[in-house]
C-alpha cells in the first residue's frame, strides 16, 4: 500500500525513487518538482520518506511493490547488493518497457548481469547512472552523471528525469560502463587528494604554510579540485565533513583497482593509492568522511595540515 490511494493522486506519469540518503534526498526533490510528473519515494527508514513527501510533495510508498507503478525507477543505494534486492522486489510488478536506473556507485560486472537478467525475465531496461558532485551538487541539481545503457531508446526515456538533478550527462557505453567510469573517477579523486596532501606535508617541513602553498598551487598548473576545495575546506580547517563516507570510497576504489589490474596490469600509481585508502579505512571509524584519508599521511609525518596564523606580513604577498 501507499500513503494515499493512487486514484486520489492523479494520473500523471510516475517516477519512483528508492534511497533518500545524503544524495538521494536532494535528487528526489528535483524529480518531484518535474512538471506533469509524480514522484513516489521509499526509504528503509520510513520517517525519511514521510519527511520528503511533506517537504517536496512526493508520494510516500510504504510497500516496495507499489513502486511497480513507476515508468522510471531510480535507485540511490550503498552497493550493488542493495540494487539487486530492491530490483528483485519491484521488477515483477513493473510494466514491460519500464526502466530501473541505478544512481548507486555500483559494481560494473554486477550491473551487466542484472541488466541482462531483467530484460530476459521481465522486459525491463536497467541503466547505470552513477553521479558525481556530492551533497551540494545534489541539492543544486548540478550533478554529473555517467550513463551506461544497452539501448538508445532507453536513454531517451530516462534523460528528462535524470536532467532534473544533473547539469552534465555523459553516455559512457553499454550497461556497466557508467559504473566503471565512476569507480575510476573516485579512485582518481582520492589519489589527487593524497598526492596534494603529501606535497603539502613536504612543503610544511620546509616552513611553507599549507594555505600559502595552496594559494600558489591553485594559481598554477598543479591545481585540481582537491587543492582548490577539499584540502582548504575540509583538511586545513580540520572539518573533515564533505559528506561521503570513507568506507564507501574504499568500496569504489576496490572496484577501480580490479578494473585497472585487468585492463592495465602494469599500472602502479592508482593501485598504490587504493592501498593507502584501504589502510586509512582500517584505522578510521565507519562514519569517517573520505577526506580523513589524509589523517593517515599526517600520522606518518607526525604533524597536521591545519591553517595557522602567518606572522610574517611578507608571506603570501608580493
N, C-alpha and C positions, 0 to 999 in steps of 0.2 A: 504494500500500500504506500501511498504518498501523502504528503502533508495535507493536500486538498484534492478532491476528485478532479480528474483532468477535464471533465465536462465543464467545470467551473473555471478552468484556467484558460479557456480559449483553444483555438485550433491552429495557432501559429506554428511554424516549423520548430522542431525540437532539437536542441543540442543538450548534451549532458557533460558533466564534469565530475570526476571522481578524484579526490585527493586535495584537500584545502589546507595545505601546509604553508610554509613561508612564501612559496612561489605560487602555488595553485590558488590560494585565496584571492590574490590580486588578479591572476589571469582569468579566473572565472567571473570576476566582477566586470571585466571588459566584454566577455561573451554575453553576460546577462543584459548588457546595455545595447546590444546589436538591435537595430530597428527590425521589427517583424520577426524576432527570434526569441523563443522562450528557452531558458536555461535551467535544466534540472541539476541539482547538486547533491552529492552524497559524500560523507566523510566517516571514517571509522569512529571518531568522536562526534556523535550526533549533534551536540550543542554547537559545534563549529559550523555545521551545515545550517542549523537554525539561525545562527548569527548572520551568516552570509545572506540567507533569504530575507532577513529583517533589514539588513543594511543595503542590499543591492538588488532586491526584487527578484531574485532567483526563486526556484521552487524546490523546497527540500524533499528529498526522497528518503523514505525510511527503509525500503527494501531494494536491494540492488537490482532485482529483476525488473523493477519499474523503469530502469534505465533503458530497457529494450525499446522504449518509445523514441529514443533519440536517433536521428539520422546520422549525426556526427557525435561520437562519444569520445571525450578527451580524458586521458589518464595522466596524473602527475604524482607518481608514487616513488618510493625509495629505490626499488630494484625491479628487474625483470620478473622476479618471483611473484611480486605483488601484481604486476601486469597480468601474468598468467592466471592467477587466482581470480581476479576480478573479471577478466575476459571470459573464463570458463563459466562463471556465474551468470553473465549477462548475454553472451552470444546466442544461446538458444532462443532468446526472447526478442532478438532484433530482426528486422526485415532484411531480406536479401538485398544486396547493393548498398547497404549502410556501411559506415566506416568507423573503426576504432583508431584513435590517434594517440600514440604514446609519447607524451612530453617528458617521460621518465628518462633519466640518464641510464639507458638500458644496455644489455649485452647484445652486440650485433648478431651473434650466432643464434641466440635465443629468439631474437626478433625475426630472423629469416624463417626459423622453424614455425613460429606462431603465425606468421603471415601466410605461409603455405597451408597450414592446418585449418585456419579459419576460412580460407577461400574454398578448400576442398569440402569441408563439412557443412558450412553454413552459407557460402556465397557472400562472405563479408570481406571487406578490404581491411588491411591493417597497415597503418603508416607510422613510421617512426619520425618524431618531430621534437627532438631534444632542444632545449633553449639555453641561451646564454645572456647574461645581463644582470643576474642576481635579483634580490627582492626589490631593489629600487627600480630596475628596468621593468620588472613585472608590474609594479604599481603605476609606472609611467606609460605602460603599453609600448615600450620601445625595445623589446627583446629581439635578439637574433635567433632565427630558427633554422635548423639543419634538417632538411626533409629527405626521407627515404621512402620511395613508393614504387610498386611494380607496374602500375598503370597510370597513364597520363590523365585519364578522365577522373581518377580519384583525387588528384592534385587540385583539379578544378572544383571538386566538391568541397574539399576542406579549406581551400585558400581563404574564402571570405571569413570563416570563423577564426582561423589562425591569425589573419591580418588584424583582428581586433586587439591582440596583445603584442603584435610583432611589427617592428619597423623594417625588418630585413628578413627575407625568406630565401634560402638557397636550396635548390633541389640538388642533392648530392649524388643521387643514383638510385638503385633498386632498394627494396626493403633491407634494412640493416645498415645502409650507407650513412644515414644521418647519425645513428648511434655510434658508428665507428669514428666519424669526424669529431663528434662531441667528446669522445674518450681521449683522442689525441689532443684536442683543444685544451682539455682540462689538464692533461699532463704538461703541455706547454705553459699553461697558466702558472702552475706551481713551480715548474722549472725556472721560469723567469723570476718568480718571487725569491726562490732560493739563491739564484745567481746574484740578484740585486743585493740581497742581504749579505752574502759572502763578500761582495765588493765593499759594501759599507762598513762591515766589521774590520776589513783590512785597512781601509782609509782611516777609520776611527783610531786604530793603533798608531797612526802617524800624526794624530792630533787634529784630524779633519772632522768637524761635527757632521753627523749624518744628514741633518737638514740642509747644511751648506753644500754637502756633496750632491744631494738630490737636486738642489737648485741649479747646480752646474750641469749635471747629467740630463736633467729634463729640458734643458735648452740645447742639447747636443744629440749626437746620433745614437747614443747608447740608451736612450729613454724607451720606456714601454709603459703599458697600463699599470704594471706593478710598481714602477718607480714613480709614476705620476699620481697614483691613487692608493693602492694597497699599502705600500711601505709608509708614506707620510700619514695616511688617515687611520691605519689600523695598528701598525707596528711602532712607529715613533711616538704615537700618543699612548701606547700601552692598552688600547681599547680591545683589539683582537675580537672584533664583533661584526665582520662583514655580513654574516648570515648564511654561510654554507659550512656544514659540519665537516671536520677533518676525516672522520671515518667514511663519509660519502665520497670525499675527494680521493681517499685511498682506494676505494672500490673502483672509481673511474680510472685511476692510474693503473690498477692491476689489469683492467681490460685493455688499456692502451699498450701496456707492456707486452701483453700476449699478442696483440696485433703487430707490434713493432718487431718482436722476435720472429714472428712468422714471415712478415713481409720484408724485413731488412735485418737478417740475423747478425750482421756485423755492427749494428747500431750500438753506441755506448753511452751517449750523453743522456738521453731520456731514461734508459734503464737505470742509470745511476741516480737520477732524480727520484725515480719511483722507489728505489731502495731507501732513500732519505725520508720520503713520505711514510713508508711503512714503519721505519724506526720511530719517527715522531708520533705516529698513531699509537704505537705500543706504549709510549711514555705519557701521552696526554689523556685527558678524560674523554669519555664517549661524547660529551657535549661540546668539546673544544671546537672553535672555529678553525677553518683550514689555514688561516694566516698564522695560527700557533705553530705551524711547521718551522717558523723562524726561531722559535724558542730552542729548538734542538741545536741550531747553529750557535745561538747565544750561550747556551750552556757549554758547548765545546770551546768557545772563545773566552769564556769566563767574564763576559761583560754583556750589557744590554744596549740595544739601539733605541734610545729614548731621546726625545727632544730635551735639550738643556740650554740654559741661558748662555749666550755667547757674549763674553765681556769685552772682547776686542772690537771696537767700533769699525775697524777696517775690514773685518771678516765678512764676507758676503757682499761687499761693495767694491766699486772701483776706487 
